[in-house]
Amino acid sequence: MVLSPVIGKLLHKRVVLASASPRRREILSQAGLRFEVVPSRFKEKLDKAAFPTPYAYAIETAKQKALEVASRMHQKDLRAPDVVIGADTIVTIGGLILEKPADKQDAYRMLSRLNGKEHSVFTGVAIIHCCSEDGQLDMDVCEFHEETMVKFSELSEDLLWEYIDSGEPMDKAGGYGIQALGGMLVECVRGDFLNVVGFPLNHFCKKLVELYCPPRREDVQRVKHESIPAVDTFEIASDAAQGDEGCGPSRAGVDGHSGQAPAGPQGPDTNGLVENPPPFPSDLLDLIDGFKASKALFTACKLKVFDVLKEEGPLKAVDVARKINASVCGTGRLLDVCVALGLLEKTDTGYGNTRLASRHLASEGACSLHGFVAYHDEHAWTVFTDLESAVRQGPQAAAGRPEEDPSQSRDRRLRFMRAMHGLTQLTARQVATAFDLSRFTSACDLGGCTGALARELAREYPRLKVTVFDLPEVIEHVSSFHPEGWQPERLHFVPGDFFKDDLPDAQLYVLSRILHDWADDRVHELLSRVSRSCKPGTFTGPRRMMLNDDLGPVAPPQRVVT
Ligand SMILES: Cc1cn([C@H]2C[C@H](O)[C@@H](COP(=O)(O)OP(=O)(O)OP(=O)(O)O)O2)c(=O)[nH]c1=O
């Protein structure tokens, strides 16, 4: 397994290790992870008898350590980190859990118990993903444990006491440190060595792969037919048909798919051999069907389904229909599609938002993509409907369209700003922290729209003054995207056209989702203007830099240092 792409998944996140253990810090930094260390204040005093297994105890302790740090950091500045990692290592022998010795006598008791025998070392790990929204902290916990068997040699009393007098046992589970002098006590190890030292790096990386790089659908072994539990049909599962006659027969999905892959070649071929069926073209079918899923999502957003369910869910289809003023039959079907798309959950009490939907598809909230969805529904959808003629006739097809009336173009601009604001709020932190920009004191976000990225840059870098440069008709609406009386420090807005007017002076120019909009000659013109605005750097002074995040939030931004 190649590890760097795995660890790389955490590169743009603010990661905190909730541990005072120098070993854990070393293991994770040697793996290339960038993180802060915030030792947990959780007292390791859980009732061991309450846990069915020793590792369940270690996992719970690890989880509590991480949760304590996440909520403390959230309370402190209302912003929890993205990921908090907690761990707990214990030694077990004969059903007894050994943690750190209280004193030398305690260390002696522990080491005597381990002397000449094999014991288990468990490390429980909790990876917590945090999301602070509207002052609330949401946490997703992923937990696991690793066991390693360690066998001690027969050790003399003298050696045990000499080892105890070295002071090494005192901050270590079981009273020894395998990575140092304690290595002399150990005859053999079965399993992950680093797990004994305090952190099961290999298992951790596998978890990251599971979390961030799930296997492609075609790589997952198909579930045997008999093991698929019986499910209700569309009609039975949905309460939509209640009191609504016109719905027609039930169907298994949006488009009548049975949900099963088509049968492969029928039985043995003429030679009695079974032919290998060609790979099932799931990606292709997803592409063909994709527009239906998008439109279902757009429609549910437009009808405010996710807002209604965020406020009042879970609700039956009939109640949702009443609230959004739509037909019961249609609403029921739309809700079921949203369930199939993973946007809603359905239980006996009705339909409710998934966390994803409440966070991103309801119209309010710091992580809302509602405006972004609306823009795609109202603008991108229409433009893409004309794709064929655009390809046939070239860009002049678009140029030949009648001019929009000014009020329409104002509405369209506002919709566009809403879309960009939502998306940028979501990605700004990753862009702002992708590079260390602390050496700059001035930046200019060209086409910075509502200032969502500029605000994050100013927040991240206390010395940085940020200018947002955008068209006057954009700047005019900025205040409606921020709370009343919003007066950000070190952030100001300058109206202008970056193709015509002088660019504000700055050490750092940011072009976020700008360049893709223009043909090559325009891009060249814009970059030349930026280049001309950059004063020549010196070896001692701050250097000029241009940041372009057109590649999207996950790809590393391109950098040009002039
Ligand atoms: C068995 C063994 C444990 N240890 C260490 C790993 C852990 O740091 C420690 C077990 O105590 P833990 O309670 O797991 O961790 P900690 O108190 O050091 O740090 P924190 O609670 O803040 O996360 O024992 C070794 O260094 N070598 C060993 O061979």
The ligand as an SDF file (V2000), in Angstrom:
LIG
                    3D

 29 30  0  0  0  0  0  0  0  0999 V2000
    3.6230   -0.9610   26.0260 C   0  0  0  0  0  0  0  0  0  0  0  0
    4.2010    0.3610   25.6660 C   0  0  0  0  0  0  0  0  0  0  0  0
    3.5050    1.5290   25.9040 C   0  0  0  0  0  0  0  0  0  0  0  0
    4.0620    2.7420   25.5720 N   0  0  0  0  0  0  0  0  0  0  0  0
    3.3480    4.0050   25.8350 C   0  0  0  0  0  0  0  0  0  0  0  0
    2.4130    4.4470   24.7160 C   0  0  0  0  0  0  0  0  0  0  0  0
    1.5210    5.4500   25.4160 C   0  0  0  0  0  0  0  0  0  0  0  0
    2.1430    6.7200   25.3270 O   0  0  0  0  0  0  0  0  0  0  0  0
    1.5280    4.9730   26.8580 C   0  0  0  0  0  0  0  0  0  0  0  0
    0.1780    4.4610   27.2850 C   0  0  0  0  0  0  0  0  0  0  0  0
   -0.5660    5.5060   27.8220 O   0  0  0  0  0  0  0  0  0  0  0  0
   -1.8130    6.1730   27.1310 P   0  0  0  0  0  0  0  0  0  0  0  0
   -2.7750    6.5000   28.2090 O   0  0  0  0  0  0  0  0  0  0  0  0
   -2.2830    5.3400   25.9940 O   0  0  0  0  0  0  0  0  0  0  0  0
   -1.2220    7.4990   26.4810 O   0  0  0  0  0  0  0  0  0  0  0  0
   -0.4820    8.6990   27.1760 P   0  0  0  0  0  0  0  0  0  0  0  0
   -0.9510    8.9310   28.5770 O   0  0  0  0  0  0  0  0  0  0  0  0
    1.0130    8.5440   26.9780 O   0  0  0  0  0  0  0  0  0  0  0  0
   -0.9190    9.9060   26.2720 O   0  0  0  0  0  0  0  0  0  0  0  0
   -2.4310   10.4630   26.0750 P   0  0  0  0  0  0  0  0  0  0  0  0
   -3.3360    9.8280   27.0870 O   0  0  0  0  0  0  0  0  0  0  0  0
   -2.3010   11.9180   26.2630 O   0  0  0  0  0  0  0  0  0  0  0  0
   -2.7820   10.0700   24.6740 O   0  0  0  0  0  0  0  0  0  0  0  0
    2.4670    3.9160   26.9220 O   0  0  0  0  0  0  0  0  0  0  0  0
    5.3320    2.8130   25.0020 C   0  0  0  0  0  0  0  0  0  0  0  0
    5.8270    3.9020   24.7180 O   0  0  0  0  0  0  0  0  0  0  0  0
    5.9920    1.6600   24.7400 N   0  0  0  0  0  0  0  0  0  0  0  0
    5.5050    0.4390   25.0450 C   0  0  0  0  0  0  0  0  0  0  0  0
    6.1940   -0.5840   24.7860 O   0  0  0  0  0  0  0  0  0  0  0  0
  1  2  1  0
  2  3  2  0
  2 28  1  0
  3  4  1  0
  4  5  1  0
  4 25  1  0
  5  6  1  0
  5 24  1  0
  6  7  1  0
  7  8  1  0
  7  9  1  0
  9 10  1  0
  9 24  1  0
 10 11  1  0
 11 12  1  0
 12 13  2  0
 12 14  1  0
 12 15  1  0
 15 16  1  0
 16 17  2  0
 16 18  1  0
 16 19  1  0
 19 20  1  0
 20 21  2  0
 20 22  1  0
 20 23  1  0
 25 26  2  0
 25 27  1  0
 27 28  1  0
 28 29  2  0
M  END
$$$$
